[in-house]
Structure formats: C-alpha cells, structure tokens
C-alpha cells in the first residue's frame, strides 16, 4: 500500500489546546503536523468519535499574541493519539 498523504508531515512537539463544541478544553501535544492535519497525543475520556469537528489552538501562555483557532475533523483515534484533518475554510 502506497503513501496516501497529500502534505509533507513534520515531527513537531507543540503544546496544543483541543476544544470540543460542548466547551470541553484540554491540553495535548502534537506528535506531527502538516498543512492537512495533525496527530495529537491528548487524554480525552471518552475519546471523540471519528467525524467529530473540534478546534485546535497552539497553547503559548507567554505570548502577547492570540493564536489562531483551527477547525479540525477527527479521522482516527488510536493509542498514538487523535489524528485530525484540518478543515480549511
């Protein structure tokens, strides 16, 4: 089976806020990131269902700038973390 990715992935460990539409917010750490998505190690119980739309925001409390909030769809939940597809609006 060949590589199906459309975007180059970069191993990147960044603190990230993961927010659901119900207002639940938790911190996670990215495992990798690309223009098309991210793999995030995060402890959410229960884990979100595949297809759930959530929001992601880089967590940088020392910054004077508000980081953009990105909409993302859950495409896989595994022991590695939650794989998100970024929704470019």
C-alpha contacts under 8 A as a table, 3 or more apart, distances in Angstrom:
res1	aa1	res2	aa2	distance
5	X	8	X	7.36
6	X	36	X	7.49
7	X	34	X	6.05
7	X	35	X	6.04
7	X	36	X	6.07
8	X	34	X	5.95
8	X	35	X	7.60
9	X	32	X	6.34
9	X	33	X	5.59
9	X	34	X	4.70
9	X	35	X	7.98
10	X	32	X	5.35
10	X	33	X	5.41
10	X	34	X	6.24
11	X	31	X	6.02
11	X	32	X	4.24
11	X	33	X	6.58
12	X	30	X	6.27
12	X	31	X	5.74
12	X	32	X	4.89
12	X	33	X	6.34
13	X	29	X	5.96
13	X	30	X	4.97
13	X	31	X	5.52
13	X	32	X	6.94
14	X	29	X	5.41
14	X	30	X	5.32
14	X	31	X	7.92
14	X	58	X	7.16
14	X	59	X	7.88
15	X	27	X	6.81
15	X	28	X	5.85
15	X	29	X	4.68
15	X	30	X	6.68
15	X	58	X	6.14
15	X	59	X	5.32
15	X	60	X	7.43
16	X	27	X	5.67
16	X	28	X	5.24
16	X	29	X	5.74
16	X	30	X	6.89
16	X	56	X	6.62
16	X	57	X	5.57
16	X	58	X	4.38
16	X	59	X	4.80
17	X	25	X	6.64
17	X	26	X	5.76
17	X	27	X	4.62
17	X	28	X	6.24
17	X	55	X	7.99
17	X	56	X	5.65
17	X	57	X	5.11
17	X	58	X	6.14
17	X	59	X	5.74
18	X	25	X	5.65
18	X	26	X	5.46
18	X	27	X	6.08
18	X	28	X	6.86
18	X	54	X	7.05
18	X	55	X	5.89
18	X	56	X	4.90
18	X	57	X	6.82
19	X	23	X	6.47
19	X	24	X	5.67
19	X	25	X	4.42
19	X	26	X	6.67
19	X	54	X	5.75
19	X	55	X	5.03
19	X	56	X	6.42
20	X	23	X	5.66
20	X	24	X	5.49
20	X	25	X	6.69
20	X	53	X	7.33
20	X	54	X	4.78
20	X	55	X	6.38
21	X	24	X	7.38
21	X	53	X	7.72
21	X	54	X	6.48
26	X	42	X	7.64
26	X	43	X	7.78
26	X	44	X	7.58
27	X	42	X	6.69
27	X	59	X	7.84
28	X	40	X	6.25
28	X	41	X	5.51
28	X	42	X	4.34
28	X	43	X	7.28
29	X	40	X	5.53
29	X	41	X	5.27
29	X	42	X	6.62
30	X	33	X	6.98
30	X	38	X	6.76
30	X	39	X	5.75
30	X	40	X	4.26
30	X	41	X	6.10
31	X	38	X	7.46
31	X	39	X	5.39
31	X	40	X	5.67
31	X	41	X	6.68
32	X	38	X	5.70
32	X	39	X	5.45
32	X	40	X	7.46
33	X	36	X	7.93
33	X	37	X	5.97
33	X	38	X	4.35
33	X	39	X	6.59
34	X	37	X	5.29
34	X	38	X	6.21
35	X	86	X	7.57
36	X	85	X	5.85
36	X	86	X	5.38
36	X	87	X	7.99
37	X	72	X	7.66
37	X	83	X	7.31
37	X	84	X	5.25
37	X	85	X	4.28
37	X	86	X	4.80
38	X	83	X	5.83
38	X	84	X	5.23
38	X	85	X	6.75
38	X	86	X	7.59
39	X	80	X	7.96
39	X	81	X	6.27
39	X	82	X	5.63
39	X	83	X	4.38
39	X	84	X	6.22
40	X	81	X	5.32
40	X	82	X	5.25
40	X	83	X	6.38
40	X	84	X	7.74
41	X	80	X	6.56
41	X	81	X	4.29
41	X	82	X	6.36
42	X	81	X	6.28
42	X	82	X	7.19
43	X	47	X	7.79
44	X	47	X	4.98
44	X	48	X	7.43
47	X	77	X	7.50
48	X	52	X	6.36
48	X	74	X	7.38
48	X	77	X	7.83
49	X	52	X	5.67
49	X	74	X	7.06
49	X	77	X	7.82
50	X	73	X	7.68
50	X	74	X	4.99
50	X	75	X	5.24
50	X	76	X	5.96
50	X	77	X	7.17
51	X	73	X	5.67
51	X	74	X	5.16
51	X	75	X	6.14
52	X	73	X	5.55
52	X	74	X	5.40
53	X	71	X	6.81
53	X	72	X	5.56
53	X	73	X	4.38
53	X	74	X	6.46
54	X	71	X	5.86
54	X	72	X	5.37
54	X	73	X	6.21
54	X	74	X	7.57
55	X	69	X	6.25
55	X	70	X	5.46
55	X	71	X	4.59
55	X	72	X	5.88
56	X	69	X	5.68
56	X	70	X	5.09
56	X	71	X	6.40
56	X	72	X	6.97
57	X	67	X	6.33
57	X	68	X	6.22
57	X	69	X	4.84
57	X	70	X	6.32
58	X	67	X	6.18
58	X	68	X	7.72
58	X	69	X	7.98
59	X	67	X	7.75
60	X	63	X	5.67
60	X	67	X	7.93
63	X	66	X	7.49
70	X	86	X	7.04
70	X	87	X	7.47
71	X	86	X	6.13
71	X	87	X	5.47
71	X	88	X	7.60
72	X	84	X	5.70
72	X	85	X	5.36
72	X	86	X	4.32
72	X	87	X	5.21
73	X	84	X	5.34
73	X	85	X	5.15
73	X	86	X	6.48
73	X	87	X	6.94
74	X	77	X	7.49
74	X	82	X	6.82
74	X	83	X	5.95
74	X	84	X	4.63
74	X	85	X	6.46
75	X	82	X	7.71
75	X	83	X	5.62
75	X	84	X	5.60
75	X	85	X	6.44
76	X	82	X	5.88
76	X	83	X	5.03
76	X	84	X	7.25
77	X	80	X	7.86
77	X	81	X	6.06
77	X	82	X	4.64
77	X	83	X	6.36
78	X	81	X	5.37
78	X	82	X	6.41
